[in-house]
């Protein structure tokens, strides 16, 4: 346990070294909320888009910051820093668990101000709702960190990592209820894109953002269901395990 | 060199499809009333916009090449070639623009099949303007990469720039709604090269019958953008190329 905590500490120190990257991410998130969301609010009367999008933004921020760990690991692999990490007095599994956890926790830390913005512009949840929101988002962040690490150790160049990151971002974002209600996505089924609708329904980003909406929007359209947490937990378990396996096995081949 | 990135090209293609087939279709449904109000099909409007976003992001990619070359020591080899620094950067800028056009070519054919062409002459003017745009973006990418000399900082800056330059343009929504949201957004969009390229492309394909500016103004705006960044790129490249300190 101590070894894992050391790895988490190492990654947190690195996180604050990338403060400009965080500034960049915040700028992108704020541009989404205060430019795109405001313009789309003028264009649609299906929902109050600004209020609808605010919870989605917290999930977008969480996704992008939890994904940052992959960027660092990819850089370590390319610059062969991982040899140093592998020489540390801890098992490969401890190292891998520490990195997946650190990625998730960093995502939570970054997302906190965005979630607070939600509480301010929408409403404050009660303590049990807050606990459920934080638990679900932590599971989501660990799963995303797992996806990111799995990609990072499987790509040998920065371009490939950047491109794969872009594709994963857009698949998870666009095929989810982060940007638009699930009821509108369902129209894709009539155009022969049924599998995408299914993906959107099981997408952890959909469940994460709809869970926040269910507590903060007071709308019957977004009712809380325990399946939301189950969905995110399964995603987290699969990708955290995959990342731990990939990190501790593939890394030794480089 | 670009063709070597088969993996990248395939992934970018998937990204384009995701933008069109997911975001475009779904948001089209969400903003149907608004699109009817301004007399456009949002799906067509967005498809044209995302073509310009793809052209922009592909042309920006040359910056990553520069860092890859610096990391692998290819830069030193390039400096030994019997060409001047000026020729080198001009060649790279034009090459960056051309290769992004080659990459967008097949997507452009698909887009033209979706949008149709109302006037071939207008389309030719629009394509010429898009060439200028691609060369300009490529020059901007080289300028930023050489000015930063750090792959990390460049990646961050590109992300921020992408967030602002794309959202404060007419690639995703018409100016009239930006004006309603905040007049300052529309003002900035009016000076954005992505706005000129996207609107000229829509005009060329007939998605938009009339432009808020004359086609000549649009082409002139893109020419100034191309000229400025290509030549700033030359100056930066010449001054900062040597001396190492690449991160």
Interface residues (C-beta under 8 A of the other chain):
Chain A: X18 X20 X21 X23 X24 X25 X27 X28 X31 X32 X35 X36 X38 X39 X40 X41 X42 X43 X44 X45 X46 X78 X157 X158 X159 X160 X162 X163 X164 X166 X167 X170 X171 X174 X175 X179 X180 X184 X185 X187 X188 X191 X193 X196
Chain B: X5 X7 X8 X11 X12 X14 X15 X18 X19 X21 X22 X23 X25 X26 X27 X29 X30 X31 X33 X34 X35 X61 X64 X67 X68 X71 X151 X152 X153 X155 X156 X157 X159 X160 X162 X163 X164 X167 X168 X172 X173 X177 X178 X180 X181 X182 X185
